[in-house]
Amino acid sequence: MDHSRAPVLEALQEFRRRGDLVYGPPGHKQGRGADPRVVEVVGEGVFASDVLSLNGLDDRRESQGVTTQAEDLMADAVDADRAFFSTCAAARCR
């Protein structure tokens, strides 16, 4: 297993390269509409990876395999049969 890979980071990099626009919940707009006081303290860059998995990086229903690849790498790294990453949101869990 190739532990030099970072599937989630790779997917974020590709997402940003494409310049996709996200039409998701208001809280996930890569900083657009963020309170200027927050941006002043933490900077704009902190919001660049605020991407939902749905219609963004990966989705368990229409999977590109990003989450599964990352979970498989984690399981292998810690010598576990399986690893699961939480994909829970405030409104619902899958």
SVG drawing of the C-alpha trace seen along z (x, -y; Angstrom):
<svg xmlns="http://www.w3.org/2000/svg" viewBox="-30 -43 35 50">
<polyline fill="none" stroke="black" stroke-width="0.4" points="0.0,0.0 1.4,-3.4 1.6,-5.4 3.0,-8.4 -0.5,-9.1 -2.9,-11.4 -6.3,-10.9 -8.2,-13.7 -5.4,-16.2 -5.1,-15.1 -8.8,-15.5 -8.7,-19.0 -5.8,-20.0 -7.7,-18.8 -10.9,-20.5 -9.1,-23.8 -7.2,-23.4 -10.6,-23.0 -11.9,-26.2 -15.3,-24.6 -18.0,-26.7 -19.9,-25.1 -23.7,-25.6 -24.0,-24.0 -25.1,-25.1 -24.3,-28.8 -21.5,-27.8 -19.4,-26.1 -18.5,-28.8 -14.7,-28.8 -14.9,-31.9 -17.2,-34.0 -19.4,-35.9 -17.3,-35.2 -17.3,-37.8 -14.5,-40.3 -13.4,-40.3 -12.8,-36.5 -10.9,-36.8 -8.8,-39.6 -7.7,-37.2 -7.3,-33.9 -6.8,-35.0 -8.6,-34.0 -6.5,-30.8 -8.0,-29.0 -11.3,-28.8 -9.9,-27.4 -10.4,-23.8 -13.9,-24.3 -15.5,-21.8 -18.4,-19.4 -17.9,-15.9 -21.2,-15.9 -20.7,-17.6 -17.2,-18.4 -14.6,-15.8 -16.4,-12.6 -19.8,-11.2 -20.5,-7.7 -23.5,-7.5 -21.6,-8.6 -18.1,-7.8 -14.9,-8.7 -13.2,-6.5 -11.5,-9.4 -12.8,-8.6 -12.5,-4.8 -8.9,-5.1 -8.0,-7.3 -9.7,-4.9 -7.9,-1.9 -4.5,-3.7 -5.3,-4.6 -6.4,-1.0 -3.1,0.3 -1.1,-2.3 -2.5,-1.3 -2.7,2.5 -6.5,2.5 -9.0,4.4 -11.0,1.2 -10.9,-2.5 -13.9,-4.8 -13.8,-8.6 -16.7,-10.5 -18.8,-12.2 -21.3,-13.6 -22.7,-17.1 -24.7,-19.2 -27.9,-18.4 -27.5,-14.6 -25.1,-11.7 -24.6,-9.1"/>
</svg>
